[in-house]
Amino acid sequence: MNYIFRNAKVYYNSEFANLDIVVSDGKIAAVGKNIGFDADAVSFDCTDKYIFPGFADVHVHLREPGFIYKEIVETGTLAAAHGGYTHICAMPNLNPVPDNLETLNVELDAIKKSAVINVVPYGAITKGEKGAELAELEEMSAYVAGFSDDGRGVQSMETMRSAMLKSKELGKIIAAHCEDNSLLNGGYIHDGEYAKAHSHRGICSESEWKPIERDLRLAAETGCKYHVCHISAKESVSLIREAKKNGVDVTCETGPHYLVLNDMDLQEDGRFKMNPPIRSEADRLALIEGLRDGTIDMIATDHAPHSADEKSRGLEKSLMGVVGLETAFAVLYTELVKNNIISLEKLIELMSVNPCARFGFDNEIRVGNTADFTVFDLDGNYTVDPDKFLSKGRSTPFEGRDVSGKCIMTVCDGKIVWNEEQS
């Protein structure tokens, strides 16, 4: 099927311009003004709409295999398409854990069968994500975005050093969940004002930044490509900023909830519980500054669906994790761009350009490229309603929030995988 998208404000060559895009045989055939096109092409009038390169989320939990009551590849990738994503990286805390080629193939088969957008999985760093013996990194290397034990921090410095050395040899990324178990003390929300006022056990920021500090030394020593998952603390920003100045090959991500909320926004509800936790206003402001100065390279959702029962047990007893693929752009556009905290161009860099550059995807809108882009109505206002999500997960701290920026279409591999008018 051939398409033409007419009169859109297109993110093209790092800026916005009023252009048409022609898609033919899955590729971008032409980009320009007043382009002639085949009469058989399906035409879309995108006047007053924006076309962005497809978003890329390098931190998504699809839950298949092993936890399909929470999410499956089909629902997770449909949710991603609904949010404007064309590439995601799937985390390995599954059953079986993808720690060798045989177990990885179980996940790859599910992706091949059901994914509606591009999905590249991570392989585990250690066998069973148990933190002891290295997984079969070499045999998985050609099929993965990198290696991660997400959901668990690698506690042993020697194990992490060995993983980094092997990843350096293979040219792959280590994407680290940084958490020192010895500092958790049974905490489940940020160790801050809200925890003290409501008698909750807190998670200290040191449990995050101490492992980052260790890993940055190891990354400098080994020269591996190192990526820090879901940073939430001001100290983490400072450490990564300094490491970049010193030439360490490090990138990092943060999530929408850490950029928009602080711990005084918490409610006694499981939809406010995730790991790491939403931290203080000082931490939030440090993350914002990290976006502005380039310390934080990208925004990832850490989309982590659970069942309604698992998220209905309050802050103490609910499982950690919230969904985010379907709300990320609208929340960030509403809170950061419309409030002049960052520009729209910067948001596209954080959600598409930078993650693609780091993880080897190519979503650039360019003649000859595969057509991977998304169409947004920035004047499309709505209230976040989890009952309208395509994900099985419904738990979001942004439920009931009024936002602007509605995804009306997503094109992946030249196919329309989400269309608001046909939903």
N, C-alpha and C positions, 0 to 999 in steps of 0.2 A: 504494500500500500504506500502511495506517495501522498505527502502532505505539504501544504504551505501555511505558515503562520504569519499573518500580515499585520503590519502597523504596530508591532510590539516595541516596548522599551527593552532592548536586549543588552545584557552584560557581555560586551564584546571588546576584546583587546583592553581589558581592565577598566572599562568605563561603560556608561550607558549611552546608547544611541537608538534612534527610531529606525528600525530595520525590519525586513522580512527574512524568514528562514524557510528554505525549501528542503524537505527530507525525501530522499529517494533511495529505495532499497536499503533502508536502515541507516543510511549515511546522510550527513549534512551536505547537500549538493550545491547550495548557494546561500550566501548571506549578503544582503544589500537592500537597496531601496527600489521599489516599483519593479520587482523582478517578474519577468514572464514565467509561466509555468504550464505544465501539461494540463489540458482540460479535464483529464481524469483524476487529477489530484484533489484530495479533500482539502477544502480551504477553511481556515479558522481566522475570524477577525479578532485580533488581540489589541484593538485600540484601548488605550489606558491600562493595559495589562503589562506585566513585567515578565521577561524570560530570563531565568538564571541557569547557569550550568547546574546539572543535577547535584544535590547535596551528597556529601559522603560522611557517614558516621562510622568511626573506627572502634566503637565500643557499644555493641548490641548483644543482648542475650535472646537467642531464638528458642532455647529450651528443648530443641529436638536434636538428637534422641534423648530420651530419659525422663523428660518432665513435660510431656505433651498436654497435660491438663492445664498448664500455665500458658503455653504458647506453642505454635508449630511454625515451621518455616513458611508455610503459605500465609498464615495470619500476620506473622511478623513482617514479612516482606510487603504484604498489602498495606499494612500500617505505615511502613516506610515510604511506599509510593504515595500514599495519602498525604504524607508530610513533605513531599518534594525530593525524597532521596532516590538516587539511582545506584549507589554503591554503599554497602555496609560490610563491616568486619564482625564476624560472629565469635563470641567468647567461648572458651572450652570447658566451662564448668558444667559438663554434661554427663550422661551415663549411657554408654561408656565414655570415659574421658578420652579425647583424641590425643593420645600420647605415643602412638605408633601408626604406621600406615594402615593397618587393618582396622583399627578403631576409628581413625580419621575417615576412612572410606565409608563407614556407616553414615557419618554426617554429610560427606560429599554426595552420597547417593540421595539423601533427603533433599539437599539443596538442588541438585540437578532435576529432581522430580517435581519440586513444588515452588521454587523461588520465582517471583515475578520481576525481581530486579537482580543486579549483580551482588553476589554474596561471596566473600572470601573469608574462610575461617582462620582462627589462630590454632596452632598446635600448643599443647601444654608444655611448660618448661620442665616440669618434673613428672615422673610416673604417678598417675592417679592424682595429680596436684597435691601430693603429700609432702613436697618440699625436700625430699631426701635424694633419690637417684634421678639423674637426668632422663628425660623422655628421649625417644628415638628422633632426635632433632633432624639429623641428616636425611633420613628416609622420608620425613614429612616436608622437608624444606621447599620443594618445588610447588607445593599445593597450598601453602599457607601465607597469610599476610605477615606473620611473625610468630613469636612465641610469648605466651602469657600464662600465668597461673591465676588469672583474675578470679576474685572472690577470696583469695588467700594470698598473703604476702610470703615471699620466700624468706624464711627466717635465717637461714645459714648464709653467712658471707661467702664461704668457700663454694657452696652450691651455686650461688649467683655468679661468682667469678667464673666458674667453669662454664655456666650457661652463656655468659657474655663472650668468652673466648670462642666457644663453638659457634655462636651466632655471628661473630665477627668473621670467622672462617667461611661461613655460609652466606654472608652478606644479607642477613635477615635482622629484623628489629626485635629487641626485647621490649615488650610492653608490660610495665610492672605495676601491679597492685601493691602499693607501699603501705604496709601495716605491720607494726611491731606488736605481736600478740602479748608480750610481757607488760605492755603499758595500757592494755584495754581495761582491766579491772572490772569486767562485767558491764561496761558502759554500753549505751545504745543510742544516745543523742549527744550533741556537743556539750562539753563540760563548760557551760557558760551560764548566763543569767537565767535563762528559762529553766535549765536543769536544777539550779539552786532554788528557784522560786517554787518549783513544783515537785521537789524531792525525787528527781530522777537521777540515775547514775550516768555520769558523763564520760564521753570519750575525749581524751586530751589531744590537742593538736600535735603534740610530740610523737604520738603513735604513728602519724603520717610523715612528718618531716624528718624524723630520725632515719628511717629507712631510705628516704630520698637522699639524704646527706651521704649515707653509706654507698648507695648505688652510683651517685655521681662521681665519687672517688674511684669506684671500680670501672665506670665507663671511661673516665680519663685514663686509667691504667690500661684497659684492654682495647680501647678504640672502637668499641661496638656502637651500633646505632641503638640509642636508648630512648624510650618513650615512656613518660610518666602518665599513668591513668588518673583520671578524675581528681585533680588537685583541688583542695578546699581551704587550705590554711595560708595565712599571710607569710609564714616562714618558708613554706614550700615555694612560693613565688620568688622570694628573695634568693633562695638557694639556687634555683634554676636560672634566674637572671645572671647571677655571678658565674655559674658554670658556663653559660653561653659566652660570656665575656672572655672566659679562659679557653674557649675553643672546644669544649666538650660537645660531642655530637648528640645533643639532647633536644627532644621536643616534648611538649606536654599538652594536655587537654584539661578543660573544666566543663562543667555541665550547666544547663540553663538555670536549674534551681539554686546553684551556688552563686550565680550572678544576680539573681533577682530577689532572693529571700535571705533573711537572717534568722538567727535562732529565736528572736522575739516574735517572729511570724508563726511559730509552731502552734499546733493545736493538738489536743489529746486524741489523735487520729493516726492510724497506720499509714495514711497517705503522705505523711510528713517524715517518714522514717526510711532512711537510705544510708549506705555506707560508701564513703565517709559521710558524716552528717552535715546538715546545714549549719554553718558556724556563725560567728559574730558579725556585726556590721563592719568592724575593722577588717575582718577577713574578706568580706564581700568587696569592700572598696579596694583592697589590695589586688583582688582578682580583676576588677575593672581596670586598674592601672596596668596590670599585666597584659590585658588585651590591648590596651592603647600603645604600650611601648614594644610589643612584639614578644614579650617573654612567654605568654601563652599563645600557642600556635593555632589551636583549633578548639572548636566546641563539639563535644560528643555527648550524647544523651544518657549513656549507661542505661538504656531501655531495659528494664528488668521486671517483666510481668510475673505476678503471682496470682493465685486464686483469690476470690473475694473473701473466703474464710481466712486465708493466711494473712490478709491485710486488715482484718476486722477486729484485731485483738489489742488495739491501742498502741501507744508508743513503746511500752515495755515489751509486749509479747508478740507483736506483729513481726513478720519476716521483713528483712531489709530489702528495699528496692522499689522503684516507681517506674512507670512507663513515661516515654518522652518523645517518641518519633513523630507523633501526630500534632504535638503542640510546640515543638522547639522553635521553629521559625517565627510563628505568630507571637509567642511570648517575648522572644528576643527583639523582634522588630518593634513591638508595642512598647516595651520597657526601655530598651537601649537606643534604638534608632529614632523613634518618635520623640524621645526626650533628649535628643542631641548628645548622647553619651558616646556613641560611635556612629560612623556613617553607614549607609546601606552598603556601599562598596566594601567597607571593612567587614561587615557581617558576612558577605558572600565569600570573602577571603577565608574567614574563620570556619565557615560551614562547607565550603567546596574547594577553593583553590589550594589552600594549605594542606588539608588532609590528603587531597589527591597527590600533591607534590611529594609528600613524605612517604606515602604508602604505594606509590607507583601506579595510580589510576590516571586516566586522561579524560576528564569531562569537559575540556575546553570547547566552547562553541567556535568551531573552525571548519572550513570546507575540507571534506575528506574524512573528518572524524565520525565515529559512531554517534548517532543522535541520542544524547543523554542530557536532557534538560527538563526544566519544570516551569510551569506558567502560574503566576500568582496575580491575584487581585489585591493590591495593597489597601484598597478602600473597602474590602470585604470585611465587615465587622460581625463578630459573633461571640457567643458565650461558650467557653469550654464545657462540653457535655460528654463525659466518658461513655454514656450510652450510645454515642454516635461513633465511637472508635471502631476501627477494624481489627485492632489488636484484641486478643482475649483478655489482656490486662486492662483494668479500669482504674487503678490507683494512681492518682496524680495530685500533687499539691496545688495544681492550677485549676482544679475543678471549680466552676462557677466564675472564673475570671473573664472579664470582657477584653477581647483582643482584636487586633486588626491584622490582616494578611492571610487571605484564604488561598490555599492551593486548589486551583481549578483543573489542572491537568499535569500529568507527569509522563514524559516520554523516555523509555529506556530501551536501548538497542534498536531504536527506530520504531518501537511499538508503543502505543498509548496504553499505559498500565494503570493509570488513574484518570478518570474524567468525571468531574463534579456533576456534569449534566446527565450522566448515565448512571450515577450512583443510586 
